Amino acid sequence: MDMDLLIAPIIIFMVVVAPIWLVLHYRSKRQVSQGLTEEEFTQLNELIHKADKMHHRIETLEAILDTESPEWRTKHERV
């Protein structure tokens, strides 16, 4: 009796869910192995450029703060 209740969900899983799951799994594996697309590579380079600009700006701001308020780092750490 209990086995009869399990057969239908198992069959549905094996016929419908498992094949879809396998197709999606191997499709995503293939996409990962292909690497970055041209658009993703361009976006990555733009982000690297923006991060470099931000790093330069932060260094400039820290240099200005070091000149105008030499203790700004220690004041922030105490808070």
VENPE-V232733 format. One record per run of one state. SS is the DSSP state (H for helix, E for strand, C for the rest). FROM is the first residue (numbers start at 1). TO is the last residue. If there is no record, write none. Layout:
# VENPE-V232733
<<SS & FROM & TO> <SS & FROM & TO>>
This chain:
# VENPE-V232733
<<C & 1 & 1> <H & 2 & 34> <C & 35 & 37> <H & 38 & 68> <C & 69 & 71> <H & 72 & 78> <C & 79 & 79>>
